[in-house]
Amino acid sequence: MDTSQYMEIFLEETIENLQNLNGSLLQLEKDPGNKDRMSEIFRAAHTIKGMAATMGFGRMAALTHKMEDVLSEFKEGQLEVTQEVITLLFRCLDTLENMANSIREGETDDLPIGELMEELELISFKDEPAAFDGNSSEMALNEYELSIIQHAETEGLNVYQVKVMISESTLLKAARAFLVVQTLEESGDIIKSVPEAEEIERGSFENSISLLYLSGKDAAFIRNTVMKISEIDEVIVRQVSSKNQSLKAKPLPEQSAEVHKKQQPSVRVDLNKLDMFMNRVSELVICRTRLEQIGSMNGMGELEETLEQIARATTDLQELVMKIRMLPVDVILSRFPRMVRDLSVELGKDIELVISGKDTELDRVLIDEIGEPLIHILRNAADHGIETPQERSALGKSPAGRITISAWQEGTSGVIRVEDDGRGMSLDQIRSKAAEKGINTQGMSDSEIMNLIFIQGFSTSDVITDISGRGVGMDVVKTKIAGLGGTLDVFTEEGKGTAITIKLPLTLQIIKTLLVMAGGETMAVSLGYIDRVIDYKDNIIKKTNNLEVIAYKDAVIPIVRLDRRLGLEDSGSSKRYIIIVKAGEKTAGLVVDALLGQKEIVIKPLGRTLLGLKEYIGATILGDGRVTLILDVAALV
């Protein structure tokens, strides 16, 4: 049976359900008596099992089915919700995720599950519920299945027993059954089948299947919908009630009301197509700028109104496509409660993770790339930062440590901060480690000394563990963030904790800039870095330690003459400007020869030949066709 057309939907929904299961199990561990949470867990696990069986992935379905046995014992109070059992279920979820990833890469779900199945079997003492007769109007259900039906009835849904007779001449019974299941699940949920899903998938049944089905549709609609499938001889639909466990049949009403809430329509878009769309919008912005330039140069006033309309339309289109590309950071942050929980168990520490700002949106490229740096930071916070409960109690702290992840938008940037209330970092210890590596820290500020932790191979830990301590984490973090056009700052207070702040551009495609001239060359500076612009005067420039500085807002900041820094000739301009820029916690003044105005530009990559130029993040094409480089302010300051 060819199921390739459904494969991507199956994988996406499976990963989504696995993420939901991770979060729900974490909540269940904290609140074992939460019945609503238990229902969510059952529903997600049952959905994964049904989809896997339908798609022919028997091992995935078998593992999920065995997990359901354990979850059923939770529900019926026959098994206590303990850390050990939850950990085993998490291991099962990890295996299911690995199976899904393997399937995505064109392989199968043939991963070892024997050990997990045995462990699940050992903790499951409940007998299997009696099978029900699919040829009868009576179906024996376990307590969980009955509770689902009762809950569905309170929501106004109808409960049906659907019996489907497949033609005896059908060569591919499993294919017909697959289409029946797919068709029914478009307007409801199948909660039980005879025979079971695995047997249906293998074709190990006669010529009929019986399904227990929840839907807001009426019986006639369901029957007519299934009868449209070829090689189906007959469909019998009976509405049933949960008044007793055997589900005695009752007369059909003429029609039942439509009870499903109307959902906003949506479509799945291939990411490559979205990138192509973004590139076309970017080209449109360039063409708009070119038209504006031509109109201005040739005094074509009659084009002004039309150009304004084009400008509004392209701006709206640009904002729309930018919103399409944006994703909430919760896509990444939702992974971390489970990770921190596992780390706390492994390290023997009590760690609470608090997350705020989950709805903060970033470009999807940033979302894809930011996960690895955050994992490094969290692992370091849990291993190095948070003390053991005994150490914390001795220091007068709460035995439970806390790690906080906060996200918010700040102008044209997105900010993510990871804080812990642990032991903090010792500047003296960093100096000592630097001396061991032959690094001279004399004359360095506290901030410069702190930034030594981002040097490759630099670690303050004396003990190498599987979690951290090899000095291969923080340099990766720094490199990755810089590669995304962002900045990273560390603040620590010994004995009180550490805060690491990551600042990223909201988008990597279209930005607003200030065009400047330096050494006869035009360049672009992102407005997100600019604090203000002041006139250049010789008498405000001072020298300290052979460096040029100016006084600005009660602080002394360094001056960067762009023409000298970039190896350009001095233009000899009599009128110059100082652009005050901020990158993270650092402030500097960029000396330029002229200001050419603000422009909305499209960032283009530099290509392999110019990748070594660390002073630039990319290039753009101006309205007159010239290529202009975009300065990397973070690298310059």
C-alpha positions as CSV (number, residue, x, y, z in Angstrom):
1,M,0.0,0.0,0.0
2,D,1.4,3.4,-1.0
3,T,1.2,5.7,2.0
4,S,3.9,8.1,0.9
5,Q,1.3,10.9,0.3
6,Y,0.4,10.8,4.0
7,M,4.0,10.3,5.3
8,E,4.8,14.0,6.0
9,I,1.5,14.6,7.8
10,F,2.1,11.4,9.9
11,L,5.6,12.5,10.9
12,E,4.6,16.1,11.8
13,E,1.6,15.0,13.9
14,T,3.7,12.2,15.6
15,I,6.4,14.7,16.6
16,E,3.8,17.2,17.8
17,N,2.0,14.5,19.9
18,L,5.4,13.3,21.3
19,Q,6.1,16.9,22.4
20,N,2.7,17.1,24.0
21,L,3.3,13.8,25.8
22,N,6.6,15.1,27.2
23,G,5.0,18.2,28.7
24,S,2.0,16.3,30.0
25,L,4.1,13.6,31.7
26,L,6.1,16.3,33.4
27,Q,2.9,17.8,34.7
28,L,1.5,14.4,35.7
29,E,4.7,13.7,37.8
30,K,4.0,16.9,39.7
31,D,0.3,16.4,40.0
32,P,-0.5,12.6,39.8
33,G,-4.2,13.2,40.6
34,N,-4.9,15.4,37.6
35,K,-7.6,13.6,35.6
36,D,-7.7,16.1,32.8
37,R,-3.9,15.7,32.3
38,M,-4.3,11.9,32.3
39,S,-7.0,12.1,29.5
40,E,-4.6,14.3,27.4
41,I,-1.9,11.7,27.8
42,F,-4.2,8.8,26.8
43,R,-5.5,10.7,23.8
44,A,-2.0,11.6,22.5
45,A,-0.6,8.0,23.0
46,H,-3.7,6.5,21.4
47,T,-3.4,8.8,18.4
48,I,0.3,7.9,17.9
49,K,-0.5,4.2,18.1
50,G,-3.4,4.4,15.6
51,M,-1.4,6.5,13.1
52,A,1.7,4.2,13.3
53,A,-0.4,1.1,12.8
54,T,-2.2,2.6,9.9
55,M,1.1,3.6,8.2
56,G,2.5,0.1,8.7
57,F,5.0,0.9,11.5
58,G,4.3,-2.0,13.8
59,R,7.1,-1.6,16.2
60,M,6.1,2.0,16.9
61,A,2.5,0.9,17.4
62,A,3.5,-2.0,19.6
63,L,5.6,0.1,22.0
64,T,2.9,2.8,22.2
65,H,0.3,0.1,22.9
66,K,2.4,-1.3,25.8
67,M,2.8,2.3,27.2
68,E,-1.0,2.5,27.1
69,D,-1.2,-0.5,29.4
70,V,0.9,1.3,32.0
71,L,-1.0,4.6,31.5
72,S,-4.3,2.6,32.0
73,E,-3.0,1.4,35.4
74,F,-2.3,5.0,36.4
75,K,-5.9,5.9,35.4
76,E,-7.4,3.1,37.4
77,G,-5.2,3.7,40.5
78,Q,-3.5,0.3,40.2
79,L,-0.1,1.9,39.7
80,E,1.5,4.8,41.5
81,V,3.0,7.7,39.5
82,T,6.6,7.5,40.5
83,Q,9.8,9.1,39.2
84,E,11.1,5.7,38.1
85,V,7.9,4.9,36.0
86,I,7.9,8.4,34.5
87,T,11.6,8.1,33.6
88,L,10.8,4.8,31.8
89,L,7.9,6.4,29.9
90,F,10.3,9.2,28.9
91,R,12.7,6.6,27.6
92,C,9.9,5.2,25.5
93,L,9.1,8.7,24.1
94,D,12.8,9.2,23.2
95,T,12.7,5.8,21.3
96,L,9.5,6.8,19.5
97,E,11.1,10.1,18.5
98,N,14.2,8.3,17.2
99,M,11.9,6.0,15.2
100,A,10.1,9.0,13.7
101,N,13.5,10.6,12.8
102,S,14.6,7.3,11.3
103,I,11.5,7.1,9.2
104,R,12.0,10.8,8.1
105,E,15.5,9.8,6.8
106,G,14.0,7.1,4.6
107,E,14.6,4.2,6.9
108,T,12.2,2.2,9.1
109,D,11.1,2.0,12.7
110,D,13.2,-1.1,13.2
111,L,14.9,0.1,16.4
112,P,15.5,-2.2,19.5
113,I,12.5,-2.0,21.8
114,G,12.7,-5.4,23.6
115,E,14.3,-4.1,26.8
116,L,11.7,-1.3,27.0
117,M,8.8,-3.8,26.4
118,E,10.1,-6.1,29.1
119,E,10.4,-3.2,31.6
120,L,6.9,-2.0,30.8
121,E,5.7,-5.6,31.2
122,L,7.3,-5.9,34.6
123,I,5.5,-2.9,36.0
124,S,2.2,-3.8,34.4
125,F,0.2,-6.3,36.5
126,K,-3.2,-5.6,35.1
127,D,-4.8,-8.3,32.9
128,E,-5.7,-7.3,29.4
129,P,-9.4,-6.2,29.1
130,A,-11.7,-8.8,27.6
131,A,-11.9,-8.5,23.8
132,F,-15.3,-7.6,22.4
133,D,-17.1,-9.3,19.6
134,G,-17.0,-7.1,16.5
135,N,-20.1,-8.9,15.0
136,S,-22.2,-8.0,18.0
137,S,-23.8,-4.7,19.0
138,E,-22.2,-5.2,22.5
139,M,-18.6,-4.1,23.1
140,A,-16.8,-4.7,26.3
141,L,-14.6,-1.7,27.2
142,N,-12.0,-0.9,29.8
143,E,-12.5,2.0,32.2
144,Y,-10.4,4.4,30.2
145,E,-12.3,3.8,27.0
146,L,-15.6,4.2,28.8
147,S,-14.4,7.4,30.3
148,I,-13.5,8.8,26.9
149,I,-17.0,8.0,25.6
150,Q,-18.7,9.6,28.6
151,H,-16.6,12.7,28.2
152,A,-17.4,12.9,24.5
153,E,-21.1,12.6,25.2
154,T,-20.9,15.6,27.6
155,E,-19.3,17.5,24.8
156,G,-22.3,16.7,22.5
157,L,-20.5,14.2,20.4
158,N,-22.2,11.0,19.1
159,V,-20.9,7.5,19.8
160,Y,-21.2,5.0,17.0
161,Q,-20.4,1.4,16.3
162,V,-19.4,1.3,12.6
163,K,-19.2,-2.1,11.0
164,V,-17.7,-2.2,7.5
165,M,-18.0,-5.2,5.1
166,I,-15.2,-5.3,2.5
167,S,-15.8,-7.1,-0.8
168,E,-14.6,-10.7,-0.8
169,S,-12.9,-10.1,-4.2
170,T,-10.7,-7.4,-2.7
171,L,-7.0,-8.2,-3.2
172,L,-5.7,-5.6,-0.7
173,K,-7.9,-5.7,2.3
174,A,-5.4,-3.7,4.4
175,A,-5.5,-0.9,1.8
176,R,-9.3,-0.7,1.9
177,A,-9.3,-0.7,5.7
178,F,-6.6,2.0,5.6
179,L,-8.8,4.2,3.4
180,V,-11.8,3.6,5.7
181,V,-9.9,4.6,8.8
182,Q,-8.4,7.7,7.0
183,T,-11.9,8.7,5.8
184,L,-13.5,8.4,9.2
185,E,-10.8,10.2,11.0
186,E,-11.4,13.3,8.9
187,S,-14.6,13.9,10.8
188,G,-14.1,12.1,14.1
189,D,-12.0,9.8,16.2
190,I,-11.7,6.0,16.3
191,I,-11.1,4.8,19.9
192,K,-11.3,1.1,19.4
193,S,-11.3,-1.5,16.6
194,V,-12.0,-5.2,16.1
195,P,-9.6,-6.6,15.1
196,E,-6.9,-4.4,16.6
197,A,-5.0,-1.9,14.4
198,E,-2.0,-4.1,14.0
199,E,-4.0,-7.0,12.7
200,I,-5.9,-4.7,10.3
201,E,-2.6,-3.3,9.0
202,R,-1.4,-6.9,8.3
203,G,-4.6,-7.8,6.7
204,S,-5.1,-10.5,9.4
205,F,-9.0,-10.4,9.4
206,E,-11.9,-11.8,7.4
207,N,-13.8,-9.3,5.4
208,S,-15.2,-7.0,8.1
209,I,-14.0,-4.6,10.7
210,S,-15.9,-3.1,13.6
211,L,-15.0,0.4,14.9
212,L,-16.0,2.4,18.0
213,Y,-16.3,5.9,16.6
214,L,-16.8,9.5,18.0
215,S,-18.2,12.2,15.7
216,G,-20.4,15.2,15.5
217,K,-21.8,13.9,12.2
218,D,-25.0,12.1,11.8
219,A,-25.2,8.3,11.0
220,A,-26.4,8.8,7.4
221,F,-23.4,11.1,6.6
222,I,-21.0,8.5,8.1
223,R,-22.5,5.6,6.1
224,N,-22.6,7.5,2.8
225,T,-19.0,8.8,3.2
226,V,-17.6,5.3,3.8
227,M,-19.8,3.7,1.0
228,K,-18.1,6.1,-1.5
229,I,-14.9,4.0,-1.1
230,S,-14.6,1.3,-3.8
231,E,-14.9,-2.4,-2.9
232,I,-17.0,-1.7,0.2
233,D,-20.1,-3.9,0.2
234,E,-22.0,-2.6,3.2
235,V,-21.7,-0.2,6.1
236,I,-23.8,-0.5,9.3
237,V,-23.8,2.5,11.7
238,R,-25.4,2.2,15.1
239,Q,-25.5,4.9,17.7
240,V,-24.8,3.6,21.2
241,S,-24.7,4.9,24.7
242,S,-22.3,4.7,27.7
243,K,-25.1,4.0,30.2
244,N,-23.5,0.6,30.7
245,Q,-20.1,-0.9,29.9
246,S,-21.4,-3.2,27.2
247,L,-22.7,-0.2,25.2
248,K,-26.2,-1.5,24.5
249,A,-27.5,-0.2,21.2
250,K,-30.4,2.4,21.1
251,P,-32.5,3.7,18.2
252,L,-31.0,6.1,15.8
253,P,-32.2,9.7,15.9
254,E,-33.1,11.3,12.6
255,Q,-30.3,13.8,12.7
256,S,-27.7,15.0,15.1
257,A,-26.4,18.5,15.4
258,E,-23.0,19.6,14.2
259,V,-21.0,20.2,17.3
260,H,-17.4,20.6,16.1
261,K,-16.0,24.1,16.7
262,K,-15.1,25.8,13.4
263,Q,-11.4,25.8,13.0
264,Q,-9.5,28.5,11.1
265,P,-8.4,27.0,7.7
266,S,-4.6,26.4,7.4
267,V,-2.2,24.9,4.9
268,R,1.1,23.2,5.2
269,V,3.8,25.0,3.2
270,D,7.2,23.6,2.2
271,L,9.9,25.6,3.8
272,N,11.9,25.9,0.6
273,K,8.9,27.4,-1.2
274,L,8.6,29.9,1.7
275,D,12.2,30.9,1.3
276,M,11.7,31.3,-2.5
277,F,8.7,33.5,-1.7
278,M,10.8,35.6,0.7
279,N,13.5,36.0,-2.0
280,R,11.0,37.2,-4.5
281,V,9.7,39.8,-2.0
282,S,13.3,40.9,-1.4
283,E,13.8,41.4,-5.1
284,L,10.6,43.4,-5.2
285,V,11.9,45.7,-2.5
286,I,15.1,46.2,-4.5
287,C,13.1,47.1,-7.6
288,R,10.9,49.5,-5.7
289,T,14.0,51.3,-4.4
290,R,15.4,51.4,-8.0
291,L,12.2,53.0,-9.3
292,E,12.2,55.6,-6.5
293,Q,15.8,56.4,-7.4
294,I,15.0,56.8,-11.1
295,G,12.0,58.9,-10.5
296,S,14.0,61.2,-8.2
297,M,16.9,61.6,-10.6
298,N,14.7,62.4,-13.6
299,G,12.2,64.6,-11.9
300,M,9.3,62.4,-12.8
301,G,6.7,63.9,-10.5
302,E,3.8,62.1,-12.2
303,L,5.2,58.8,-10.9
304,E,5.2,59.9,-7.3
305,E,1.7,58.8,-6.4
306,T,2.1,55.4,-8.1
307,L,5.4,54.9,-6.4
308,E,3.9,55.6,-3.1
309,Q,1.2,53.0,-3.7
310,I,3.8,50.5,-4.7
311,A,5.8,51.3,-1.6
312,R,2.8,50.7,0.6
313,A,1.9,47.5,-1.1
314,T,5.5,46.1,-1.0
315,T,5.8,47.2,2.7
316,D,2.6,45.3,3.5
317,L,3.7,42.3,1.5
318,Q,7.1,42.3,3.2
319,E,5.5,42.5,6.7
320,L,3.2,39.7,5.8
321,V,5.9,37.4,4.6
322,M,8.0,38.3,7.6
323,K,5.1,37.3,9.9
324,I,4.8,34.0,8.0
325,R,8.4,33.3,8.6
326,M,8.2,34.0,12.3
327,L,7.7,31.3,14.9
328,P,7.2,31.6,18.7
329,V,10.3,30.6,20.7
330,D,8.1,28.1,22.5
331,V,8.9,25.8,19.6
332,I,12.4,25.5,21.2
333,L,11.7,26.3,24.8
334,S,9.1,23.5,25.1
335,R,12.0,20.9,24.9
336,F,13.7,22.2,28.0
337,P,11.5,21.3,30.9
338,R,12.0,17.6,30.1
339,M,15.8,18.1,29.6
340,V,16.2,20.0,33.0
341,R,14.1,17.3,34.7
342,D,16.4,14.6,33.4
343,L,19.5,16.6,34.4
344,S,18.2,17.1,37.9
345,V,17.6,13.4,38.3
346,E,21.1,12.6,36.9
347,L,22.9,15.1,39.1
348,G,20.9,14.4,42.2
349,K,19.7,18.1,42.4
350,D,16.3,19.6,42.8
351,I,16.0,22.1,39.9
352,E,12.9,24.2,39.0
353,L,12.7,25.6,35.4
354,V,10.6,28.8,34.9
355,I,9.9,30.0,31.4
356,S,8.4,33.3,30.4
357,G,7.8,35.0,27.1
358,K,7.0,31.8,25.1
359,D,5.0,33.8,22.6
360,T,8.0,36.0,21.6
361,E,8.6,35.4,17.9
362,L,11.8,35.1,15.9
363,D,12.6,34.2,12.3
364,R,12.3,30.5,11.8
365,V,16.0,30.3,10.8
366,L,17.0,31.6,14.2
367,I,14.6,29.2,15.9
368,D,16.3,26.3,14.1
369,E,19.8,27.5,15.1
370,I,19.3,28.8,18.6
371,G,18.5,25.4,20.2
372,E,22.1,24.1,20.4
373,P,23.5,27.2,22.2
374,L,20.6,27.2,24.7
375,I,21.2,23.5,25.5
376,H,24.9,24.2,26.3
377,I,23.9,27.1,28.5
378,L,21.3,25.1,30.4
379,R,23.6,22.2,30.9
380,N,26.3,24.4,32.3
381,A,23.8,26.1,34.6
382,A,22.5,22.8,36.0
383,D,26.0,21.2,36.4
384,H,28.2,24.2,37.4
385,G,25.7,26.7,38.6
386,I,23.1,25.1,40.7
387,E,24.5,23.6,44.0
388,T,23.4,20.3,45.6
389,P,20.4,20.6,48.1
390,Q,22.9,20.1,51.0
391,E,25.2,22.9,49.8
392,R,22.2,25.2,49.2
393,S,20.8,24.6,52.7
394,A,24.2,25.2,54.2
395,L,24.3,28.6,52.4
396,G,20.9,29.5,53.6
397,K,19.3,29.0,50.2
398,S,16.2,27.1,49.3
399,P,17.2,23.4,48.7
400,A,15.6,23.7,45.2
401,G,17.6,25.6,42.6
402,R,15.9,27.7,40.0
403,I,16.8,28.3,36.3
404,T,14.8,31.0,34.5
405,I,14.5,31.4,30.8
406,S,13.0,34.7,29.7
407,A,12.3,35.9,26.1
408,W,11.1,39.3,24.8
409,Q,11.3,41.7,21.9
410,E,13.5,44.8,22.2
411,G,13.2,47.1,19.2
412,T,14.3,45.2,16.2
413,S,15.9,42.5,18.3
414,G,14.8,39.4,20.2
415,V,16.3,38.8,23.6
416,I,16.6,35.5,25.4
417,R,18.1,35.4,28.9
418,V,19.0,32.4,31.0
419,E,19.5,33.0,34.7
420,D,20.3,30.7,37.6
421,D,20.4,31.3,41.3
422,G,23.4,29.1,41.8
423,R,27.0,29.7,42.9
424,G,27.9,32.1,40.2
425,M,31.4,32.3,38.7
426,S,34.6,33.4,40.5
427,L,36.7,36.0,38.7
428,D,39.7,34.8,40.7
429,Q,39.2,31.3,39.5
430,I,38.9,32.5,35.8
431,R,42.2,34.4,36.3
432,S,43.8,31.3,37.7
433,K,42.7,29.2,34.8
434,A,43.8,31.9,32.3
435,A,47.3,31.9,33.9
436,E,47.5,28.1,33.5
437,K,46.8,28.6,29.8
438,G,49.4,31.3,29.5
439,I,46.8,34.2,29.1
440,N,47.9,37.5,30.7
441,T,44.9,39.1,32.4
442,Q,46.8,42.1,33.7
443,G,44.9,45.3,32.8
444,M,41.8,43.5,31.8
445,S,38.4,44.7,33.1
446,D,36.1,42.3,34.9
447,S,33.9,42.1,31.8
448,E,36.9,41.1,29.6
449,I,38.0,38.5,32.1
450,M,34.5,37.1,32.2
451,N,34.5,36.8,28.4
452,L,37.5,34.4,28.6
453,I,35.1,31.6,29.3
454,F,34.2,31.8,25.6
455,I,37.7,30.8,24.5
456,Q,37.9,27.4,22.9
457,G,39.0,24.8,25.5
458,F,38.6,27.1,28.4
459,S,36.8,25.6,31.4
460,T,36.7,26.5,35.1
461,S,35.6,23.0,36.0
462,D,38.2,20.7,37.6
463,V,36.1,17.6,37.0
464,I,35.2,16.3,33.6
465,T,31.7,14.9,33.4
466,D,29.4,13.6,30.7
467,I,27.3,16.8,31.1
468,S,30.0,19.5,31.0
469,G,33.5,20.5,31.9
470,R,35.4,19.8,28.6
471,G,35.5,23.4,27.5
472,V,33.7,22.6,24.2
473,G,30.4,24.3,25.1
474,M,30.7,28.1,25.6
475,D,33.0,28.7,22.6
476,V,30.4,26.9,20.5
477,V,27.7,29.2,22.0
478,K,29.7,32.4,21.2
479,T,30.5,31.3,17.6
480,K,26.9,30.3,16.9
481,I,25.4,33.5,18.2
482,A,27.9,35.7,16.4
483,G,27.2,33.7,13.2
484,L,23.5,34.7,13.5
485,G,24.3,38.4,13.8
486,G,23.7,38.4,17.5
487,T,25.5,39.3,20.7
488,L,26.0,37.5,24.0
489,D,26.7,39.0,27.5
490,V,27.4,37.4,30.8
491,F,26.7,38.8,34.3
492,T,27.6,36.9,37.4
493,E,27.7,37.4,41.1
494,E,29.6,34.9,43.1
495,G,27.3,33.0,45.5
496,K,24.2,34.5,43.9
497,G,24.1,33.2,40.3
498,T,24.8,33.9,36.6
499,A,22.7,35.5,33.8
500,I,23.6,35.0,30.1
501,T,21.8,37.3,27.7
502,I,21.5,36.5,24.0
503,K,20.4,39.3,21.7
504,L,19.4,38.4,18.1
505,P,18.0,40.2,15.1
506,L,14.3,39.5,14.6
507,T,14.9,38.6,11.0
508,L,17.9,37.7,8.8
509,Q,16.4,39.0,5.5
510,I,15.2,42.6,5.4
511,I,16.4,45.3,7.8
512,K,16.3,49.1,8.1
513,T,19.7,50.7,7.9
514,L,21.5,54.0,7.8
515,L,23.7,54.4,4.7
516,V,27.0,56.1,5.5
517,M,30.2,57.1,3.6
518,A,33.7,56.3,4.9
519,G,36.9,56.4,2.9
520,G,35.0,57.1,-0.3
521,E,32.9,53.9,0.1
522,T,29.2,53.5,0.9
523,M,28.2,51.2,3.7
524,A,25.1,50.2,5.7
525,V,24.6,50.2,9.4
526,S,21.6,48.4,11.0
527,L,19.4,50.9,12.8
528,G,19.0,48.3,15.5
529,Y,22.5,49.1,16.8
530,I,22.4,52.9,16.5
531,D,21.8,54.9,19.7
532,R,22.2,58.4,18.2
533,V,24.4,60.4,15.8
534,I,26.5,63.4,16.9
535,D,28.7,65.9,15.0
536,Y,32.4,65.2,14.9
537,K,34.6,67.8,16.6
538,D,38.3,67.5,17.2
539,N,38.1,69.0,20.7
540,I,35.8,66.1,22.0
541,I,38.3,63.4,21.0
542,K,40.6,62.4,23.9
543,K,43.4,59.8,24.2
544,T,43.9,57.2,26.9
545,N,46.3,54.3,26.7
546,N,47.0,55.4,23.1
547,L,43.3,54.9,22.2
548,E,40.9,57.6,21.0
549,V,37.8,58.0,23.2
550,I,35.0,60.4,23.8
551,A,32.8,61.1,26.9
552,Y,29.2,60.0,26.3
553,K,26.4,59.8,28.9
554,D,28.8,59.9,31.8
555,A,30.9,57.1,30.3
556,V,34.1,57.0,28.3
557,I,33.6,55.1,25.0
558,P,36.2,54.2,22.3
559,I,36.2,55.7,18.9
560,V,36.5,53.5,15.7
561,R,37.5,55.4,12.6
562,L,35.9,53.3,9.9
563,D,38.3,54.3,7.1
564,R,41.3,53.3,9.1
565,R,39.7,50.1,10.5
566,L,38.7,48.9,7.1
567,G,42.0,49.9,5.3
568,L,40.5,52.7,3.2
569,E,42.1,56.0,2.2
570,D,41.3,59.1,4.2
571,S,38.8,61.1,2.2
572,G,40.0,64.4,3.8
573,S,36.3,65.3,4.5
574,S,36.0,68.5,6.6
575,K,32.5,67.5,7.9
576,R,32.3,64.2,9.8
577,Y,29.9,62.4,12.1
578,I,30.1,60.0,15.0
579,I,27.5,57.2,15.1
580,I,27.0,56.0,18.7
581,V,26.3,52.2,18.5
582,K,25.5,49.6,21.2
583,A,26.2,45.9,20.8
584,G,25.1,44.1,23.9
585,E,26.7,45.9,26.9
586,K,29.4,47.6,24.8
587,T,29.2,51.0,23.3
588,A,31.4,52.7,20.7
589,G,31.5,55.6,18.3
590,L,31.9,55.0,14.6
591,V,33.5,57.9,12.7
592,V,32.1,58.4,9.2
593,D,32.5,61.0,6.5
594,A,28.8,61.5,5.5
595,L,25.3,60.3,6.2
596,L,23.3,59.2,3.1
597,G,19.9,58.6,4.7
598,Q,17.8,55.6,5.9
599,K,17.1,52.7,3.6
600,E,15.2,49.4,3.9
601,I,17.6,46.9,2.4
602,V,17.7,43.2,1.6
603,I,20.6,41.2,3.1
604,K,22.4,39.0,0.6
605,P,25.1,36.5,1.6
606,L,28.7,37.4,0.7
607,G,29.6,34.0,-0.8
608,R,32.7,31.8,-0.3
609,T,35.3,34.3,-1.5
610,L,34.4,37.0,1.1
611,L,33.5,34.7,4.0
612,G,36.7,35.7,5.8
613,L,35.7,39.3,6.1
614,K,34.5,39.5,9.7
615,E,33.6,43.2,9.6
616,Y,30.6,42.5,7.4
617,I,27.4,40.5,7.8
618,G,26.5,40.6,4.1
619,A,25.8,42.9,1.2
620,T,22.8,44.6,-0.5
621,I,21.9,46.1,-3.8
622,L,20.9,49.8,-3.8
623,G,18.4,51.5,-6.0
624,D,21.1,52.7,-8.4
625,G,22.4,49.1,-8.8
626,R,25.4,49.5,-6.7
627,V,26.4,46.7,-4.3
628,T,27.0,47.9,-0.7
629,L,28.4,46.1,2.2
630,I,26.6,45.8,5.5
631,L,28.8,46.4,8.6
632,D,28.9,43.9,11.4
633,V,28.7,46.3,14.3
634,A,29.1,43.6,16.9
635,A,32.4,42.6,15.4
636,L,33.6,46.2,15.1
637,V,33.0,47.1,18.7
